[in-house]
Amino acid sequence: MNRDSAPHLLPDLWDETHAATLDPLGRLVYRSNLLGSDWRMTNTGGGNTSSKVVEKDPITGEPVEVLWVKGSGGDLRTAGREFFSSLVQPRLLQLQDVYAARPVRGPKTEAEDAMVAMYPHTSFNLNPRAPSIDTPLHAFIPYRHVDHMHPVAAIAVATAADGPALTREIWGDEVIWTDWLRPGFELGLELQRICREHPSAKGVLLGGHGLINWADDDAECYRLTLRLVNRAAECLASRDRGEATFGGARRGAVDDSARGRVLVEILPWLRGRLSAQRRVLATVDSSPDVLQFAASVDAARLCELGTSCPDHFLRTRIKPLFVDWDPVSGTVDSLKALLEDGLARYREDYRAYYEACRRPDSPPMRGADPTVVVIPGVGLLGFGKSKSESRVTAEFFRCAIEVMKGAESISRYTALDRQEAFDIEYWALEEAKLQRMPREAELARRVVAVVGAGSGIGRAAAERLSREGAAIVALDLRLSDAEATASSIESRTGRGIGVAGTGISACGDVVALACDLTDRASIRAALDDAILAYGGVDDVVITAGVYPTPDVSGRVPDEAWDLAFRVNARGPFLVADEMRPTWAAQGLDAGVVITTSVNAVVPKDGSLAYDASKAAANHVVRELAVALSPRVRVNGVAPATVVEGSAMFPRDRVIASLAKYGLPWTGTEDDATLRARLAAFYAERTLTGRPVRPQDQAEAVFLLLSERLSRTTGQVLHVDGGLRDAFLR
């Protein structure tokens, strides 16, 4: 059916012509990517797919049945071949005998958890991908292809108070209801029993969890998944309450402009309070459905119940923080007061939940702050250790809202039992997975704005800081140049996972913005966008500069003098001054690095305007270090003659410099050749004899922002290859 005529239905995207060109694993990847492409079918990182394929044993050459199944930590939308585990199917079935031999077994027993360590012993062909906890769900179903999804429409039925009756009403005998059972070996055995006792069934609705179905043909399995999910979606759509959804509106609406102003003021302040232990980044979702929920009569009740799908608890926690603010009559100050009270109550509730549900061997509590905040007129705010994780967090609760909407339209939404939820959130196996996570990069969780990121030192700094884990706001006078830098970074890092976010907040780990650092309004607008993108800004790097080229007589026009001081000296001050409210609201340590020049301390002929403005910039560094202490450290990097990639060395300046130093050049030579000749000449004048490159400056910028030089402020670090005339006097 056409999506436009029935927008609640998921479209059939299968292309058999393309699928026919793929090998069995390739077809599984293709099927998985299609199913994962729509958040209504499954949340990011959630669900699994599998295919049982006959392979050749690498030792005996004999045929063996192999289960290819999405491995631990994979995401169906983005998964490639490397994200699938391969396990010998007969050996997986033999694990049932190993389990049966355990004297004590059953759901949530040590015996069940111990089986997870047995899965790698069934690995086929030394595949290193760790098997998922859901492996038995696929292995014990006696069909070649299995799809286990977390569809919004199906979970709405799975969380409804009368879910078993609704399952029969919607799917008849095709889908069998089973009560909640934690993912794992016992659930696999239960699915095996259902398949044996209901041979005509095509799937199972897992109470509070999701949908699993099967077929012996992969295209048939894919289309069966769509058909079953769309049948539930049709049922929900037929009972949609429209304006009366969630009990109707309790709070009025505001326009996008008013919402944006509130977010710019609230986000850094709230981010600071949620970052007391470790920094977090934010994603804003103000989509119409989310706003309808946040302003509704039932929002407070449903938020208190929290989410149901087990994938959610690790990111959304047991429930969000709902703040009952009136966006029409309320002020930002009243919202802050409500948030302060709400955060205190939330932390108290979460500690009580942990203490009430903890077991003797439970892992330590992982903080008590909310990761989702719901505010009428604003929407939902998702927080996480990275931009990608914050998008996933927001996505998961957006899914939860749709689940609640569906369940409330056909019945009454019910959340998972608190103890069951705790046992998922603090499952020893999940804790072990968290402990195996690689160490975070040095600048992870930080947002760095790089002014002048479109070329030269700025671009090199943005690339370097990104490699250390920072989220980058690439700012440049020319938006196209900032976009080129952002594109370069994103081509290396990717956009991560998660599909939530409204407007600029849907960005990845880098965003490009236009900014004129001589214009306070332009700076303010760019920083506001950065706040909407990430929830705040930590560090600022200012590499933008201008070199006023003298005319043929060696003079610099008055207007060029003025521009040099506006850009090189006043510009960094304006950026720091506009950042003050954000730094104050966040209350977090921050850093500023300003690119000055060794010319600031070396009198030279022919560059008076530039040198004087850079001398002023050096003092701006020192003055700002005093003014912004103790939270914000301010330092400078003073390069010399960085020709490579520099916007301050256009062709006319390079030629003028070559002529000034009596170096040969011709008008037919390209820019790269002329730049290399000038750079080599400059290198000969240094003690190291090596050209100074943008990446050398970028390394200094990184060091000054990192904890490695956390006791350094008010300093200007020369990165000049060793110029005697620039030595400290």
Salt bridges, closest charged atoms under 4 A:
ASP12 OD2 - ARG223 NE 2.60
GLU16 OE2 - ARG27 NH1 3.34
ASP23 OD2 - ARG81 NH2 2.85
ASP38 OD2 - ARG3 NH2 3.02
ASP38 OD2 - ARG40 NH2 2.81
GLU112 OE1 - ARG182 NH2 3.60
ASP113 OD1 - ARG182 NH2 3.03
ASP147 OD1 - ARG31 NH2 2.87
GLU169 OE2 - ARG239 NH2 2.29
GLU174 OE2 - LYS202 NZ 3.83
GLU174 OE2 - ARG227 NH2 2.89
GLU174 OE1 - ARG231 NH1 3.06
GLU190 OE2 - ARG193 NH2 2.51
GLU197 OE1 - ARG193 NH1 2.56
ASP218 OD2 - ARG27 NE 2.65
ASP240 OD1 - LYS405 NZ 3.76
ASP256 OD1 - ARG259 NH1 2.67
ASP285 OD2 - ARG398 NH1 3.73
ASP298 OD2 - ARG301 NH2 3.62
GLU304 OE2 - LYS319 NZ 2.75
ASP311 OD2 - HIS150 ND1 3.72
ASP324 OD1 - ARG250 NH1 2.66
ASP324 OD1 - ARG251 NH2 3.17
ASP326 OD2 - ARG251 NH1 3.54
GLU340 OE2 - ARG273 NE 3.12
ASP349 OD2 - LYS319 NZ 3.28
GLU355 OE1 - ARG358 NH1 3.63
ASP369 OD1 - ARG347 NE 2.43
GLU408 OE1 - ARG301 NH2 2.83
GLU420 OE2 - LYS108 NZ 3.02
ASP423 OD2 - LYS108 NZ 2.73
ASP423 OD2 - ARG359 NH2 2.74
GLU425 OE2 - ARG317 NE 3.90
GLU430 OE1 - LYS433 NZ 3.84
GLU431 OE1 - ARG366 NH2 2.79
GLU440 OE2 - ARG278 NH2 2.76
GLU440 OE1 - ARG445 NE 3.07
GLU442 OE1 - ARG708 NH2 2.76
GLU463 OE1 - ARG467 NH1 3.98
GLU463 OE1 - ARG492 NH2 3.94
GLU468 OE2 - ARG464 NH1 2.67
ASP481 OD2 - ARG478 NE 2.82
GLU490 OE1 - ARG495 NH1 3.53
ASP528 OD1 - ARG524 NE 2.94
ASP538 OD2 - ARG271 NH2 2.83
ASP538 OD1 - ARG279 NH1 2.59
ASP539 OD2 - ARG446 NE 2.81
ASP577 OD2 - ARG520 NH1 2.91
ASP577 OD1 - ARG580 NE 3.14
GLU578 OE2 - ARG520 NH1 2.66
GLU578 OE1 - ARG524 NH1 3.13
ASP589 OD1 - ARG631 NH1 3.04
GLU623 OE2 - HIS619 NE2 3.14
GLU669 OE2 - ARG677 NH2 2.63
ASP671 OD1 - ARG651 NH1 2.46
ASP696 OD1 - ARG693 NH2 2.73
GLU699 OE1 - ARG464 NE 2.72
ASP720 OD2 - HIS718 ND1 3.87
